[in-house]
């Protein structure tokens, strides 16, 4: 037979009184006080959790300029600069819950030939979508991207602040240069100054 938590408490109180343990109304008042205190404590914990998530969101909002980026092969730990030595880029988190990202290699001139255009396409990244926070992750549900394969996917990034800089680390992704290899991207951003 299943007994509810309240039923168990009443049963324990009745046993305590039967053993000469005291006044039932006093014990009932004490239990009501303890129950109210625990309920308040749980509500306060939930409020702090919601408040911390809101603070995290507020810290991310705005425009961020790329400071540095490199990729690291998961297996070999070899690092390289996928966008060259002087990449350019911006990201933005809006109060409406949208994330925008654009990164390009620092090319010497605009591409004109088809080969140059294809290389320029491979040396950039751009996407947008609604984002949500889950602890140290932000997850973007991509609805527009430079690479159609990203549309309708969720892009997961890990984030943290170090001083006034935002550090973003990608989840492992396939390495286009190594068969069955994986890469992790490491990006550092600073808030855009007005």
MODA-V660515 format. One record per residue. SS is DSSP state (H for helix, E for strand, L for the rest). OMEGA is omega in whole degrees, -180 to 180 (NA if undefined). Layout:
ss;omega
SS;OMEGA
SS;OMEGA
This chain:
ss;omega
L;-179
L;178
L;180
L;179
H;179
H;178
H;178
H;180
H;179
H;179
H;179
H;178
H;179
H;178
H;-180
H;180
H;180
H;179
L;178
L;-175
L;176
L;-175
L;-177
H;-178
H;178
H;-180
H;179
H;178
H;179
H;179
H;178
H;179
H;179
H;179
H;179
H;180
H;179
H;178
H;179
H;179
H;178
H;179
H;179
H;177
H;179
H;180
H;178
H;179
H;179
H;-180
H;179
H;178
H;178
H;177
H;178
H;-179
H;-180
H;180
H;-178
H;-175
L;177
E;-177
E;-178
E;180
E;-180
E;175
E;-180
E;177
E;169
E;177
E;180
E;176
E;-176
L;-176
L;-173
L;-176
L;177
L;-180
E;173
E;-179
L;-176
L;-179
L;180
L;-175
L;-176
L;-179
L;177
E;178
E;177
E;168
E;177
E;172
E;-179
L;178
L;177
L;177
L;179
E;176
E;175
E;176
E;175
E;176
E;177
E;172
L;178
L;-177
L;-178
L;-178
L;178
L;-180
L;178
L;180
L;-179
H;180
H;179
H;179
H;178
H;178
H;178
H;178
H;-179
H;-177
L;177
E;175
E;179
E;176
E;178
E;177
E;177
E;180
E;173
E;178
E;173
E;-178
L;-179
L;180
E;162
E;-174
E;-179
E;173
E;-171
E;175
E;174
E;-180
E;175
L;180
L;-176
H;179
H;180
H;-177
L;-178
L;173
L;172
E;179
E;-177
E;177
E;175
E;-175
E;174
E;175
E;169
E;-173
L;180
L;180
E;178
E;178
E;179
E;179
E;-180
E;167
L;178
L;178
E;179
E;177
L;-178
L;-177
L;-177
L;179
L;-179
L;176
L;178
E;179
E;169
E;178
E;178
E;-176
E;177
E;-176
E;171
E;-178
E;179
L;178
L;-180
L;NA
